[in-house]
């Protein structure tokens, strides 16, 4: 056995051992905010977990029931998202990009909007997929995650039933693996592990099905015999009593049926992709790299420089890819560290393998029988089917969830929205579609809050092992049919808001979006200290009126404070300090990097973890670039270096190389450098197509002073300011007022406080 194989076995054994040591934790008091059906506000109902569920399996059944309601709300959401994307409704509401609209108006991500739109487009042409998503065909609901994966594959109509059957019978990871196989082989139907058509899921060809009913004798002719002999067609013909090996109409004897039912195995061929690493998305490699705190701050600084270079917000994956490409361009011998990446993958995640899946399935069946759960057909009743009346403390939750589903279904076909809405806005179909989507999101948000409370309680009890799942992400995707990230966010908010009552009240009253609440929680939660009521009140009110983009800017600044120990990492950020933190003249990032490198040499023992989540192949590339840079530093060092020092010095060299190449003069400096090389319109994250706008037009007597100029992207300059969708007045940089879609902002903070949610 090789050393690499041995280390993998040890890592897997360690993971299995750590899972076996988990014990259920003590239950805690659960509070579910269930608003009354007739009143407008929220009425928190304190519920004891013992009286609510009694056991982990009862809590699991309640979570599945809430998830079923959530799937039914997914259909109206998907149709509304498809309408918004097809009409590009964000343009009418003053946003240049779909990502900005989703983040600021909906409190969601751009990927969430695109995935729902893909599902909505598929629902328009497929009644079968619609019934499968909500369980209207009498089977368990397909789940939003599996439905989105199938919709993005865009299968043909005759292949859709095969994918739906696979999505219901196999784990989501297996579904993604089979989708990747089919995409690589240019097949419409699922393929088995050997890359061959899966005859267990492949439906019969329509022409064979038709001829078998009309003229079965033609199946024995030379024109159709070969096609009829395909496994999926043969299986269908045998179910009708038609044998291709016997004369037409003659029923085969038992021996022949048995021999055909168990054909000799097909010759094994090499799989298209390694099944352990093959998903629609690659397995995520979670890296924790210990570095001096100034080096971690330098990493985030150059990460923001990369956004300015590319022209829009990018992901950490894109930034690490850029570092690897820059390292290769400078001549470093970068080779992917596959063995190291695989060992780290084994140490942080249970690799998909049949043995572990069999163990999980065994635990699920054992837990289900021990708890006396209902079968899937009864646990997931079809939409509209009568359900047993809920009893006890569960009753208000299920009743409220059903009410939300009914309101969502009624809203999807409405041509109007309640409340005062400007006639000009309602006249535009795109704006009306966006408003309908916002209203549906509010209904879905309440369901997610209920589900988040249960997920937080299940996490506190460490219930995943008993239920047959490895963690919350696995449970959410396979059991509930919701995405991993949304489940983690819902559980995080439920857990952290329990100790932040003022922020919780604002969130439950829909005065702040989930995106804003998550930003504030991630500012206040890492300290794990008691937050003074005055400070909590400030952050709650700040999140109500401030764009999510400014909350992101402040979080980056507060993280830099924390790493460099320059100020309190949860103290408020004044407008002047926030605006000054955005300014970046050419060469400023490189200069900050050199200063922090000197500081890291003095504080090399002050180590903090740099946490990165990368796809496996990109993570292996990044580890290879880091190892090559560390080896280069070690080679040219005058004295021996330990691995820790070589690693952080190697990362510094990668960052320095990127800054030396890209942190240079980018054309006219002036207001662009002052404004951080990005559009200053509220909520806009565009770093490209920037234009210099005169607040008071030169044709109206305006001058060229910096106070009369502001950076805008092309959309907000041409279609916003000059197109009538936006108006900016005042003096730059701190006294500008932007009016967008009837709302007024100063320094990314809304000055006309709305009566309802900040939309």
Secondary structure, 3 states (H helix, E strand, C coil): CCHHHHHHHHHHHHHHHHHHCCCCCCCCEEEEECCCCCCCCCCEEEEEHHHHCCCHHHHHHHHHHHHHHHHHHHHHHHHHHHHHHHHCHHHCCCCCCHHHHHHHHHCCCHHHHHHHHHHHHHHHHCHHHHHHHHCCCCCCCCCHHHHHHHHHHCCCHHHHHHHHHHHHHCCHHHHHHHHHHHHHCCCCCCECCCCCECCCCCCCCHHHHHHHHHCHHHHHCCCCHHHHCCHHHHHHHHHCCCCCCCCCCCCCCHHHHHHHHCCCCCCCCCCCCCCCCCCCCCCEEEEEEEEEHHHHHHHHHHHHHHHHHHCCCCCHHHHHHHHHHHHHHCCCCCCCCHHHHHHHHHHHCCCCCHHHHHHHHHHHHHHHHHHCCCCHHHHCCCCCCCCCCCCCCHHHHHHHHHHHHHHHHHHHCCCCCCCCCCHHHHHCHHHHHHHHHHHHHHHHHHHHHHHHHHHHHHHHCCCHHHHCCCCHHHHHHHHHCCCHHHHHHHHHHHHHHCCCHHHHHHHHCCCCCHHHHHHHHHHHCCCCCCCCHHHHHHHHHHHHHECHHHHHHHHHHHHHHHHHCCCCCCCCCCHHHHHHHHCCCCCHHHHHHHHHHHHHHHCCCCEEEEEEEEEHHHHHHHHHHHHHHHHHHHHHCCCCCCHHHHHHHHHHHHHHHHHHHHCCCCCCCHHHHHCCCCCCCCCCCCCCCEEEEECCCHHHCCCCCHHHEEEEEHHHHHHHHCCCCEEEEEECCCEEEEEECCEEEECCEECCCCCCCCC
